[in-house]
Amino acid sequence: MKKFEWMIFSLLLLLLIIGIISIYTASSSKIGDDFLFTNYYIKQFIWIIISMFILFLLLKAPSAIIEISIFPIYIFTILSLILVLFLPEIKGSHRWISLGPVNFQPSELAKLFTIMAISKFISKQFLNDGQILLRSFIITLIPITLILLEPDLGTALTFFVILFSILLVSDLPKFYLILIISPMLSIITSISIWIFIAYILLLVYILYRSNLDKVIIGFVVTINTFIFFITPIFWNSLKDYQQNRILTFINPMRDPFGAGYQIIQSKIAIGSGGIFGKGFLLGTQKNMNFLPEHHTDFIFSVIGEEFGFFGCTFILLIYFLFLYKIAKSIRKIKWKEYRYVSVGILACITFQIFINIGMNLGIVPTTGIPLPFISYGGSNLLVNVAAIGFILKYLNERSIFA
């Protein structure tokens, strides 16, 4: 226990406590002088107890047992993602499997075990660049495809971040990462043919400086040009609500009572909190139910309204210390597979924090990504705590795998 990262564990507990307090106030509504409460905070507390139990089991479990369980659990998550497509819709999508009073979201478990499966299969010795790329892409694209069919674009994007982060610290030459993100840049630059041409010229220059074969450079340019022309077709294939989310992100007032309603109300809630906030339980946007999903996706807006600028700053500071401590600590992990897993988990949690707070502030499009450790939700909480449990386990046993 001398090597146990107590700082990471303590910051995790602090985030969970903040989550309970935030869900408690988000679950309240004021009618006159009386407050009415739903039981979300009680359910979240139960999930925290279960999550801590899972974390303790992971710390005590033999590493060999975990190793042989990775691929079977990965297959289980894929089968669960297939099963969920045939179940009745919940809130307009096929994301949950109902287990009595509990709704389980397979995509949450898929994130963690996709990270572990990629790390396991690309950390083998004597793999060439092609084998690393092929293994990582196959393992990642299967859950991405199934999650896009739910549909859940926000979670699917998380998998791309996971893949990119693991490959970034792998033995793969860095110019391959440019090739991986180039299609996304082609989509972004497709708003103007002149911007796209400038981007292609820059891409060719970078690849040429990387001493790539001219045939490969020509192939990359061809693929990106194809993406440029296919982007309008892809846009027209998006569902109306997906197009509205993107257009409303650019201009929330385009549809203030529809797709833009959440962003507008969230920004009003945060802005009205001022420096010190309106006070615990006293958020008017929440109490009058103007702010939708205020115990899940938009819980940061509740914090901003009731605790103000200082409350938001405190949350961001705790997150920064938590992520910084993890990033600094995982450098000590010498075993390649476990270092890849830790980096993938760190990137996944960081991306979720950025997207959730960003959509609350109106700087990224609205997605269904909760705020890690704070938003209400059993599946997300359980998987995120278990993910931190794996990092703590690897750090605690790092001398064994050095």
N, C-alpha and C positions, 0 to 999 in steps of 0.2 A: 504493500500500500504506500510505500515511500515514493513510488513513481506515479502514483495516481494523480491525475490532473484535477486537483480540487477546485482550482479557479474556474475551469470550464464547467465543472459540475455545479458550482455555486451560481454562476451566471445563468445556467440553464434553469435552476430552481427559481431564481429571481424572475426570469421571463415567464415561467409558469404561474408564479404568484401574481404577476402583473396581469396575465391573461385571465385568471379567475376574477380579479377585481374589475377588470374591464368588461368581462362578460356579465358580471353581476349588475353593473350599472347599465349595460346595454340591454339587459333583460327586464329593466324596470320601465314603468310608465307612470306619470304623475297625473292623477285625476283629482282636481281640487287640492286639498291638503294631504291626500292619501297617495301612497305608492303601491302599485301592483307589480308583482314579480312573476316571471315564468321560471321554470326550473332548469334552464340551460346551464347555469353555473354549477348546479348540483351534478348534472350529467358530466360536465367537463371535469369536475373534481374526481369523479369516479374513473374517468379515462386517464387522468393523471396518475392515480394510484396504480391502475393496470399498466400504464407505460413505465412507471418506476420499477414495477415488478419484472417487466420484460427486460429493462435495462440491467437489472441486477442479475437475471438469468444469463444474459449475454456476457457479462463480465466473468461469470463463473463457468460458462460452457467451454468445453475443450475445443480448441481451434480446429482440430481434425474433423469434429462433428459438423461444425459450421461450414468447413470447406466442401464436404461431400453433399451438403444440403443446398448449396447455391444453385446448381443447375436444375434439380427437381423443383425447387420453389419458383425459379424463373419460368419453367414450363407451366407450373400451376397458375402463375399470374397471367400468362398468355391465354391459357384455357379459360380463366375467369373473365378476361377481356372479351373473348369470343362469346361466352355465355351471356354477358351483360347486354350484348346487342340484341338478344332475343327476348329479353325481359321487358315488362311494361315501362313506358317512359315515366320519369320523375322530374318534374320541373322542365319538361320539354326536351330531355336528353336521356340517353341510356348510359348512365354513369354508375349506378348503385345496384348492389345486390341486397335485397331485404332479408335480414335474418331475424325475424320476429320484430322486436322493438328497435333493433339496430340496423342501420344502413351502412354497408361496407362498400368502399370505393376501391376497386381493384387497381386502378391507375396509380394510386398512392403507393401501394406495395410494389407495383411494376417499376416505379422510379428507382427505389432502393436496390432491387435485385437486378435491374438492368445495369446499374453502376457496378455491382459486384460481379456480374457475369462478364461484362466487358473487361474489367480489370483482371479477372482470372484468365481469360482466354488470350489476351494480348500481352500478358507478362511472361508467357512461356519463353524459353530460351531458343535462340537460333531462328526467330521469325524474320522474314524479310518485310519490306515496306508494304508490298501488295497483300501479304497475309494479314498484317496488322489492320490495314484498311478494310479488307474484306470481312474479317471476323467482327470488327467493331460496328461496321455498317449493317451487317445482317442482324446482329443482336439488337441494335437500336431501332432499325426501320420496322421490324415486326410490331412491337408495341405502339410505335408512332402511328402506323397505318390503322391499327384497330382503334386507337384513341381518337383519331380524326373522324372515324365513322360514328362515334358516339353522338354528336360531335363535341370535342373539347380542344379547341385550338390552343388555349393558354397552356394546358398541361403538355400538349404535344411539343410546343416550343421549348419547354423545360428539358425535354430529352435531347434536343439539339445542343443546348447549353452543356448538358452533362457530357455528351460525346466530344464536343470541342475542348472542354476543360481537361478531360482525361488524355486526349491525344496531344494536348499542349505540353503535358509533362511526361509524355511517353518518349520512346526512342525514335519516333517518327520525325524525319526532317521537317523543319518548320514551314517550308514552302508548300507542303501539302495542306497545311491549315489555310493558306491563302486560297487554294483550289476549293477547299470545302466551303468557305464562306462566300466565294465569288458568285454563286447563283443567287444568294440573298441580296448581295449588292447590286446584281443585275436587275432584280425586281424593284429595288428602291430607286435606281437610276432610270428606270423605264418611264418615269414621268416626263422625260424630255430626251429626244434623240441626241441632242448636242451634249447633254450631261452624260448620256450612255457612251457616246463616242470618246469623250474625254476619259471616262472610267476605263474603257477597253484599252486605250493607248497606255494608260498608267499600268494596267494589269500586264500587258505585253512587256513593258519595260521591266517590271519587277521579276517576271518569270525569266526573261532573257538574262537578267543579272544573276539569276539563280542557276544559270548554266543548264537549263532544261533543253531537251531536244526540240528542234523546231516543229517536228510532227506533233509532239505533245502540246506545245504552245498553240499550234493551229487547231488542235482538237478542243482545247479549253475555250478558245475564242469562239469556235463554232457552237459549242454547248451554251455559252453565255448569250450569244446572239439569238439562238433558238429560244432561250428563256425570255429574252427581251420581247420577242414577237408573240410568245405564248401567254405572257402576263395578262393582256386584256381578256383572253379567253378564260384564264383562271379566275380573274375578277368577276366575270359574268357568271361563273359557276358557283360562286359563294352564295350562301343563303342570304335572304334579305336582312336578317338581324345581324349577320356578320358584317355585311357592307355598311349597315347603319352604325355599327359600333366604331368602325374606322372613320367614316365620314363625320360622325358626331364627335369623335376625339379631336378632329381638326377644328370643328366648329360646333360646340355643344348647343348653341342656340338654334341650330338647324332644326332640332326636334326637341324643344324644351320639356314637353310632356310625354315624350316617348323614350327614344334611345338616349337622349341627352339628360334625362331627368336625374339619373343616379349621380352623374358627374357634377351637375349643377348643385344638387342638394348637399353632396359631399363637400364641395368647395365652400358653400355657404356655412356649413357646420364648422369646418376648420377655421374659416376666416372670422366667424362670429365669436370664437373662443378667445380671441385677443391674446394678451400676454399671459394672463394667469388663469383663464378659463371661467366658465360660468359656475363651476362648483360641482362636487360629486353628486350624481343623480339628477342634476338640474339642467341637462342639455335639452333645449327646446325642440331642436330638429328631431331628436330621438323621441322625446316624450310625446310629441304631436304626430309621430310616425311619418314624418316627411322623408326621413333618411331610410332607404330600403336596406335590407340585409345588414342591419347595424350590429348584429352580434357575430357575423361571419366576415364577409368580404370587406365591409366598410367599418370595421371596428376602430380603425385608426382615426376615422372622422369623429367618432364618439370621444376618443381620447383627446383629440384636438379641441373639440367643443367644450368639454368639461374641465380639462386641465391646461388648455391653452398652449402657447408657444413653449413654455417651460416643460410641460408634460410631454410634448412631442420630442423636444430636444433630449429629455431624459431617456425616452424609449430608444431613440437613435443612438445615444451614447452607449447604452447597455448592449445593443446589437453590435455596435462597432467593437467594443471590448471583447465580446463573445467571439465574433468572427476573426478578429485580429489574433486573439489567443490561440484559436484553433489553427489558423494559418501559420503562426509562428511555431506551434508545437509539432505539426505534422512533418516539419523538416527533419525531425529526429527519427522518423520512421525510415529505415533503410530497406526493408523488404519491399520490392517493387510493387507487388500486387496490392499490398495494404496501403501503400502511399497513393496509388491510383484511386483506390476506393475512397480514401479520406479526401482527396482533392475533388472527386466527383460529388461527394456529399456536401462539401463546403460550397461548391459552385451551385448546386441545386438549391440549398437553403438561401444563399445570397441572392440568387435570381428571384426566388419567391418573395423575399423581403422587398427587393427593388420594385418588382412589378406591382405588388399589393399597395405599397405606399405611393408609388407613382400613379396608380389609377385613382387612389383617394385624392391625390393632389391635381389630377387631371392632366398629367404629363405623359401618360401612356394610355392606350385604349383599355376599356373595361374588360376584364377577364374574370373567370371564376377561381382565381388563385387566392387562397386564404393567407393571412399573416402568420408565419410559423410561430408556434408555441403560444400565441395569444388569441387568434380567432377560434371560435367554437367549431368543433368538428373532431370526432373520434379517430377516423382513419388517418387524417393528416397529422394529428398530434402523435398518435401511436407510432407511425412510421418515422416521423422526424426525431422523436426521442430515441427510438431504436437505432436510427442512423448515428446519432451522437454517441449512443452506447457502443457501436462498433469502433468509432474513433477513439473513445476512452479505452476500449479493450486493446486496440493496437498500440496506443501510447503506453499503456500499463505493462505490456508484454514486449516492448520494442527491443529489449536486450536479448530476448529469445530468438528474434528473427533478424538480428543484425548480421 
